[in-house]
Amino acid sequence: MGSRKPTRALEIAAAFALDAVLGDPEFYPHPVRIMGRAINTLEEAAGRVADDANAELAAGAVITGMLVAGSYTVARLLGGGGRRRAVRETLVLYTCLARKDLARSALRVAMALEAGDLKAARSAARCLVGRDPERLDAAALSRASVESLAENLVDGVLSPLFWAALGGAPAGMAFKAASTLDSMIGHRGAPYEYLGRAAARLDDLANLLAARLSIPLISLAALLARQDAVGALRVSMRDRRRHPSPNSAHAEAAFAGALGLKLGGSDTYGGRLRLLASIGDGACPRGPEDIRAAVSLMNASSLLGLGLAIAAAACFGRERS
């Protein structure tokens, strides 16, 4: 067994710092792009051989297992050994984090709305929200941005940090594979009703811990940011289950309470109307000031999550021998 050392904690801190400085530059070979191409190829292959529901379920499980296990293995091999292992693992882990791009995308929407350029705001929202931006007015774009920041705080920041604390860069990359699978094929309804079920269930499990830890983290962040910490706790305890996903409403409810907003409701995804329960007690987000407040809350929550992940890695992480 390896001895306990602070290497993993330092890797997590360095990866977070790299993301804060660089975000996701186009020149960097981001693994998610490679994963996306692999998923498309595997999905096409599954479509040729899976001709009923059971076959699609099996094919989806195989695709999910292959991509997650393959991502973990590749990350572990890239880490390898030797004096520069920590540098290589830091670079791998850096690609698992999305805090900078989340904040940057949301602020682009806010700035476009402040300039009165609804077309530019809708264009900027494409990098942030999953719903159809062409149907959204300024208020709806603001609500979509706040909700996306809350949800993506979990799967784009907190979950990668916590999985890295538990298992280093390979575990962080395996989580990223599960998250990418869910975003691409883990949808309800055709054509992913059965093919994407394994991916959706795995993503639910992978985000379970971070989603629940997000409530105290967001509440404490609200206190530090001079927002409504008590409201964050109260609304999240009441509304955290008001979503079909077992995880999505936890952070969203905490954001709603901290910012004094009402989130949720009806939206259009891929031309399909989805009716969701309302979360929170305040008014619906109305403009860019709500987006900026949500970015501040997301940033503060991310820093607290970083501190918790570093502490967990220092206490429980073991360096490979």
CORSULZI-V575044 format. One record per pair of residues at least 24 apart in sequence whose ideal C-beta (glycine too) atoms are under 10 Angstrom apart, sorted by the first residue. I is the first residue (numbers start at 1). J is the second residue. If there is no record, write none. Layout:
i: <I I>
j: <J J>
This chain:
i: <1 1 1 1 2 2 2 2 2 3 3 3 4 4 4 4 4 4 5 5 5 5 5 6 6 6 6 6 7 7 7 7 7 7 7 7 7 7 7 8 8 8 8 8 8 8 8 8 8 8 8 8 8 8 8 8 8 8 9 9 9 9 9 9 9 9 9 9 10 10 10 10 10 11 11 11 11 11 11 11 11 11 11 11 11 11 11 11 11 11 11 11 12 12 12 12 12 12 12 12 12 12 12 12 12 12 12 12 12 12 12 12 13 13 13 13 13 13 14 14 14 14 14 14 14 15 15 15 15 15 15 15 15 15 15 15 15 15 15 15 16 16 16 16 16 16 16 16 16 16 16 16 16 16 16 16 17 17 17 18 18 18 18 18 18 18 19 19 19 19 19 19 19 19 19 19 19 19 19 20 20 20 20 20 20 20 20 21 21 22 22 22 23 23 23 23 23 23 23 23 23 24 24 24 24 24 24 24 25 28 28 28 29 30 30 30 31 31 31 31 31 31 31 31 31 31 31 32 32 32 32 32 32 32 32 32 33 33 34 34 34 35 35 35 35 35 35 35 35 35 35 35 36 36 36 36 38 38 38 38 38 38 38 38 39 39 39 39 39 39 39 39 39 39 39 40 40 42 42 42 42 42 43 43 43 43 43 43 46 46 47 47 50 50 52 53 53 53 53 54 55 55 56 56 56 56 56 56 56 57 57 57 57 57 57 58 58 58 59 59 59 60 60 60 60 60 60 60 60 60 60 60 60 60 61 61 61 61 61 61 62 63 63 63 63 63 63 64 64 64 64 64 64 64 64 64 64 64 64 64 64 64 65 65 66 67 67 67 67 67 67 68 68 68 68 68 68 68 68 68 68 68 68 69 69 70 70 70 71 71 71 71 71 71 71 71 71 71 72 72 72 72 72 72 72 72 72 73 73 73 74 74 74 74 75 75 75 75 75 75 75 75 75 75 76 76 76 76 76 76 76 76 77 78 78 78 79 79 79 79 79 80 81 81 85 85 85 86 86 88 89 89 89 89 89 89 89 90 91 92 92 92 92 92 92 92 93 93 93 93 93 93 93 93 93 93 93 94 94 94 95 95 95 95 95 96 96 96 96 96 96 96 96 96 96 96 96 96 96 96 96 97 97 97 97 97 97 97 97 97 98 98 98 98 98 98 98 98 98 99 99 99 99 99 99 99 99 99 99 99 99 99 99 100 100 100 101 101 101 101 102 102 102 102 102 102 102 102 102 102 102 102 102 103 103 103 103 103 103 103 104 104 105 105 105 105 105 105 106 106 106 106 106 106 106 106 106 106 106 106 106 107 107 107 107 107 108 108 109 109 109 109 109 109 109 109 109 110 110 110 110 110 110 110 110 110 110 110 110 111 111 111 112 112 112 113 113 113 113 113 113 113 113 113 114 114 114 114 114 115 121 121 121 128 128 129 129 130 130 130 130 130 131 131 131 131 131 132 132 132 132 132 132 133 134 135 135 135 136 136 138 138 138 138 139 139 139 139 139 139 140 140 140 140 140 141 141 141 141 142 142 142 142 142 142 142 142 142 142 143 143 143 143 143 143 143 143 143 143 143 144 144 144 144 145 145 145 145 145 145 145 146 146 146 146 146 146 146 146 146 146 146 146 146 146 146 147 147 147 147 147 147 147 147 147 147 147 147 147 147 148 148 148 148 149 149 149 149 149 149 149 149 149 149 150 150 150 150 150 150 150 150 150 150 150 150 150 150 150 150 150 150 150 151 151 151 151 151 151 151 151 151 151 151 151 152 152 152 153 153 153 153 153 153 153 153 153 153 153 153 153 153 153 153 153 154 154 154 154 154 154 154 154 154 154 154 154 154 154 154 154 154 154 155 155 155 155 155 155 155 155 155 155 155 156 156 157 157 157 157 157 157 157 157 157 157 158 158 158 158 158 158 158 158 158 158 158 158 158 158 158 158 159 159 159 159 159 159 159 159 159 159 159 160 160 160 160 161 161 161 161 161 161 161 161 161 161 162 162 162 162 162 162 162 162 162 162 163 163 163 163 163 164 164 164 164 165 165 165 165 165 165 165 165 165 165 165 165 166 166 166 166 166 166 167 167 168 168 168 168 168 170 171 174 174 175 175 175 175 175 176 177 177 178 178 178 178 178 178 179 179 179 182 182 182 187 187 187 188 188 188 188 189 189 200 201 203 203 204 204 204 204 205 205 206 207 207 207 207 207 207 208 208 208 209 210 210 210 210 210 211 211 211 211 211 211 211 211 211 212 212 212 212 212 212 213 213 213 213 213 214 214 214 214 214 214 214 214 214 214 214 215 215 215 215 215 215 216 216 216 216 217 217 217 217 217 217 217 217 217 217 218 218 218 218 218 218 218 218 218 218 218 218 218 218 219 219 219 219 219 220 220 220 221 221 221 221 221 221 221 221 221 221 221 221 221 222 222 222 222 222 222 222 222 222 223 223 224 224 224 224 224 224 225 225 225 225 225 225 225 225 226 227 227 227 227 227 227 227 227 227 227 228 228 228 228 228 228 229 229 229 230 230 231 231 231 231 231 231 231 231 231 232 232 232 232 232 232 233 233 234 235 235 235 235 235 235 235 235 235 236 236 238 238 238 239 239 239 239 239 239 239 240 241 242 242 242 242 242 243 243 243 244 244 244 245 248 248 249 249 249 251 251 251 252 252 252 253 253 254 254 254 254 255 255 255 255 255 255 255 256 256 256 256 257 257 258 258 258 258 258 259 259 259 259 259 259 260 260 261 261 261 261 261>
j: <318 319 320 321 317 318 319 320 321 318 319 321 314 315 316 317 318 319 86 314 317 318 319 310 313 314 317 319 85 86 89 90 168 313 314 317 318 319 320 86 89 93 164 165 166 167 168 169 309 310 312 313 314 316 317 318 319 320 164 165 309 310 311 312 313 314 315 317 86 90 310 313 314 79 85 86 87 88 89 90 91 92 93 94 164 168 169 172 310 313 317 319 89 90 93 94 97 160 161 162 164 165 168 169 172 306 309 310 312 313 314 317 90 306 307 309 310 313 86 87 89 90 91 93 94 89 90 91 92 93 94 95 96 97 160 161 164 169 172 306 90 93 94 97 99 100 157 160 161 164 302 303 305 306 309 310 90 94 306 90 91 93 94 95 97 100 93 94 95 96 97 98 99 100 101 156 157 160 302 97 99 100 103 299 302 303 306 94 100 94 100 101 97 98 99 100 101 102 103 104 105 94 95 97 98 100 101 104 101 91 94 95 95 94 95 176 71 74 75 78 92 95 96 173 176 177 180 95 96 98 176 177 179 180 183 184 95 180 71 74 180 67 68 70 71 173 176 177 179 180 181 184 180 181 183 184 63 66 67 70 71 177 180 181 63 64 66 67 177 180 181 183 184 185 199 184 185 66 67 181 185 195 184 185 191 192 195 196 185 195 191 195 194 195 194 193 194 195 197 194 194 195 191 192 193 194 195 196 197 193 194 195 196 197 198 194 195 198 194 195 198 181 185 186 192 193 194 195 196 197 198 199 200 201 195 197 198 199 201 202 198 181 185 195 196 198 199 177 178 181 182 185 186 195 196 197 198 199 200 201 202 203 198 202 177 174 177 178 180 181 199 173 174 175 176 177 178 180 181 198 199 202 206 174 177 173 174 177 170 172 173 174 175 176 177 178 180 181 167 169 170 171 172 173 174 175 177 170 173 174 170 173 174 177 167 168 169 170 171 172 173 174 176 177 167 168 169 170 171 173 174 320 170 169 170 173 168 169 170 173 320 320 320 321 169 319 320 169 319 169 164 168 169 170 172 173 320 169 169 164 168 169 170 172 173 176 160 161 163 164 168 169 170 171 172 173 176 160 169 172 160 169 172 173 176 156 157 159 160 161 163 164 169 171 172 173 174 175 176 177 179 156 157 160 161 164 172 176 302 306 152 153 155 156 157 160 176 179 302 152 153 156 157 158 160 161 298 299 301 302 303 305 306 157 299 302 127 128 152 156 127 128 145 148 149 152 153 156 157 295 298 299 302 149 294 295 296 298 299 302 128 295 129 145 148 149 152 295 142 144 145 146 148 149 152 288 291 292 294 295 298 145 288 291 292 295 145 291 133 138 141 142 144 145 148 288 291 141 142 145 287 288 289 290 291 292 293 294 295 288 291 292 138 141 288 138 139 141 142 145 287 288 289 291 287 288 289 291 292 288 145 288 291 152 291 267 269 183 187 267 269 270 267 268 269 270 274 267 268 269 270 271 272 268 268 267 268 271 267 268 285 286 287 288 283 284 285 286 287 290 265 267 268 284 285 285 287 288 291 261 284 285 286 287 288 289 290 291 294 261 262 263 264 265 267 284 285 286 290 291 263 267 285 291 285 288 290 291 292 294 295 252 255 256 259 261 263 284 285 290 291 293 294 295 297 298 248 251 252 255 256 261 263 264 265 267 276 279 285 294 252 291 294 298 251 252 255 291 294 295 297 298 299 301 214 218 248 249 250 251 252 253 254 255 256 258 259 263 279 294 297 298 301 207 211 214 243 245 247 248 249 250 251 252 255 179 251 298 210 211 214 217 218 221 251 252 254 255 294 297 298 299 301 302 305 179 207 208 209 210 211 212 213 214 217 218 247 248 250 251 252 301 305 179 182 183 203 206 207 210 211 247 248 251 298 302 210 214 298 299 301 302 303 305 306 309 207 209 210 211 213 214 217 218 251 301 302 304 305 306 308 309 203 206 207 208 209 210 211 213 214 247 305 206 210 305 309 210 302 305 306 307 308 309 310 312 313 206 207 209 210 213 305 308 309 312 313 206 207 209 210 309 309 312 313 317 305 306 308 309 310 311 312 313 314 315 316 317 209 309 312 313 316 317 313 317 313 317 318 319 320 320 206 202 206 202 203 206 207 210 206 202 206 202 203 204 205 206 207 203 206 207 206 207 245 269 270 272 244 269 272 274 270 272 245 246 245 247 245 246 247 248 246 247 247 245 246 247 248 250 251 246 247 250 247 247 250 251 305 309 240 245 246 247 248 249 250 251 252 236 240 246 247 250 251 250 251 304 305 308 240 247 250 251 252 253 254 255 301 304 305 240 250 251 253 254 257 254 301 304 308 251 254 300 301 302 303 304 305 307 308 250 251 252 253 254 255 257 258 297 298 300 301 304 305 254 257 258 301 304 300 301 304 254 255 258 296 297 298 299 300 301 302 303 304 305 254 255 257 258 259 296 297 300 301 258 300 296 297 300 301 303 304 258 259 293 296 297 299 300 301 296 255 257 258 259 260 293 294 296 297 300 256 257 258 259 260 282 254 257 258 257 258 256 257 258 259 260 261 280 281 282 256 257 258 259 260 297 257 258 281 259 260 261 262 263 279 280 281 282 279 280 279 280 281 263 264 277 278 279 280 281 279 277 276 277 278 279 280 276 277 279 274 276 277 276 276 279 276 277 279 297 298 301 276 279 280 279 280 279 280 297 301 279 280 293 294 297 298 301 280 281 282 285 281 282 293 294 297 300 301 285 290 293 294 296 297 290 293 285 286 290 293 294>
